[in-house]
């Protein structure tokens, strides 16, 4: 799994899941699955286009492999900036731009929560 820490004007974009039922309502980094034959970076750019209707440019990798509670897989996260478009909740319930002080105002999914702390330095 891949995720984007999309940062703009010192704020992080958080996305509220619509599905599956066991994850619905939780907040996450936009992203998703890597298709067979696709590299992580290409998958992340594709997923953000599909989920948010935007084009992003990836920055640096944040940490290593972050374990996910469900499915026994890992999440790989990159910082990212918007290149084209304005994020829309095409596959999510809601999107929010969060400042460093607001990061914990949403209920992050367990797999995404540890990454939030690692993102704080990128918001300053």
Secondary structure, 3 states (H helix, E strand, C coil): CEEEEEEECCEEEEEEECCCCCCCCCEECEEECCCCCCCHHHHHHHHHHHHHCCEEEEEEEEEEEEECCCCCCEEEEEEEEEEECCCCCCCEEEEEEECHHHHHHCCECHHHHHHHHHHHHHHC
